[in-house]
């Protein structure tokens, strides 16, 4: 009798985990049904949102609508933009009525130019057979020569120097796609259509860099023949 009671106790203890697991699975679902909850994604039945234009508002248009208090934050935020893109607005605010904004815009523009000039100087110290440094050097030079950062006279001199530098690096470096595409852009900006084509022609015909630059090179050659 005692053995039978012990066996029943052991069977009951063994069944407890099964009972608890059943309660965990069954009771929450019963509670959900009792509360009237529905398990589903409500977005499937939600109305569609109004279509919004993907074209952002130009910075110039925004700057004309801001109050004088908001203008300070607008100018301060330009320090996060590439200087060659922010330069037109910075130049404009260098002529505004607020002396503090004038000074800050001038400071941002000068700092951006100095940063790219320092990068260019550091890259010039790289070995002349370093193709990657040569490509970066030409790209930095193109940024410094952009119309937003240099006057027409300065730009002409920078591009002449860059074109000579591109010829030199193409002679001493492995003609990597990065270097060839950078050299092609330099020659295009300098008005050297033939040199641009020679550099571009060394790229593979299926290269995305060639497909991107070829229309501009062909157009430059056509203009040169018409001149």
Secondary structure, DSSP 8 states (H G I E B T S, - for coil): -HHHHHHHHHHHHHHHHHHHHHHHHHHHHHHHHHHT---S-GGGSS--------S---HHHHHHH--HHHHHHHHHHGGGS-HHHHHHHHHHHTTSS-HHHHHHHHHHHHHHHHHHHHHHHHHHTS-TT-HHHHHHHHHHHHHHTSTTTS-HHHHHHHHHHHHHHHHHHHHHS---HHHHHHHHHHHHHTT-HHHHHHHHTTS-TT-HHHHHHHHHHHHHHHHHHH-
